[in-house]
Amino acid sequence: MHRNVETLIGRLATDPKLRRRFAEKPIAVLEELCTQGIELTDVEIEALAATDPQALRCFSDSLDRRLRKADKETLL
């Protein structure tokens, strides 16, 4: 059960496009990911949706660049 939460947090930390979408519409992104096969309970969805997007960004910024996907928008 928590493995999916851990995987999703990892994706949010390393994928700037997903993180931006999540910051704008967390429930919609989580529901979309569930339709793609990520199994989350209602409690996990509520808890993840309540996560501070700025905290995710700070965590992402603390990771070595080699662990993050390139953000094409910032490269332009």
C-alpha positions as CSV (number, residue, x, y, z in Angstrom):
1,M,0.0,0.0,0.0
2,H,2.6,2.6,1.0
3,R,4.9,1.6,-1.8
4,N,2.6,3.4,-4.3
5,V,2.7,6.5,-2.1
6,E,6.4,6.4,-2.0
7,T,6.6,5.9,-5.8
8,L,4.3,8.8,-6.4
9,I,6.2,11.1,-4.1
10,G,9.4,10.1,-5.9
11,R,7.7,11.0,-9.3
12,L,6.5,14.3,-7.9
13,A,10.0,15.1,-6.7
14,T,11.7,14.2,-10.0
15,D,9.2,15.2,-12.6
16,P,8.6,19.0,-12.8
17,K,5.8,18.8,-15.3
18,L,3.8,16.3,-13.1
19,R,4.6,18.5,-10.0
20,R,3.2,21.6,-11.7
21,R,0.1,19.8,-12.7
22,F,-0.3,18.4,-9.2
23,A,0.2,21.9,-7.7
24,E,-2.7,23.2,-9.8
25,K,-5.1,20.3,-9.5
26,P,-3.9,17.6,-7.1
27,I,-7.1,15.5,-7.0
28,A,-7.4,15.4,-10.8
29,V,-3.8,14.3,-11.1
30,L,-4.2,11.6,-8.5
31,E,-7.4,10.3,-10.0
32,E,-5.6,10.2,-13.4
33,L,-2.7,8.3,-12.0
34,C,-5.2,5.8,-10.4
35,T,-6.7,5.2,-13.8
36,Q,-3.2,4.4,-15.0
37,G,-2.8,1.7,-12.4
38,I,-1.4,3.4,-9.3
39,E,-3.5,2.0,-6.5
40,L,-4.2,4.6,-3.8
41,T,-6.8,4.5,-1.0
42,D,-9.2,7.4,-0.4
43,V,-7.1,8.3,2.7
44,E,-3.9,8.3,0.7
45,I,-5.5,10.5,-2.0
46,E,-6.7,13.0,0.6
47,A,-3.4,13.1,2.4
48,L,-1.4,13.5,-0.9
49,A,-3.8,16.2,-2.1
50,A,-3.1,18.1,1.1
51,T,0.6,18.0,0.6
52,D,2.2,21.5,0.2
53,P,3.3,21.9,-3.4
54,Q,6.1,24.2,-2.2
55,A,7.5,21.5,0.1
56,L,7.6,19.1,-2.9
57,R,9.5,21.7,-4.9
58,C,12.0,22.4,-2.1
59,F,12.6,18.7,-1.8
60,S,13.1,18.4,-5.5
61,D,15.5,21.3,-5.5
62,S,17.6,19.6,-2.9
63,L,18.1,16.5,-5.1
64,D,21.1,16.2,-7.3
65,R,20.2,17.3,-10.8
66,R,21.1,13.8,-12.1
67,L,18.1,12.4,-10.3
68,R,15.6,14.9,-11.7
69,K,14.1,15.0,-15.2
70,A,15.1,18.1,-17.2
71,D,12.5,20.8,-17.2
72,K,12.2,21.9,-20.8
73,E,10.4,25.1,-19.8
74,T,13.4,26.3,-17.7
75,L,15.8,25.3,-20.5
76,L,14.3,27.7,-23.0
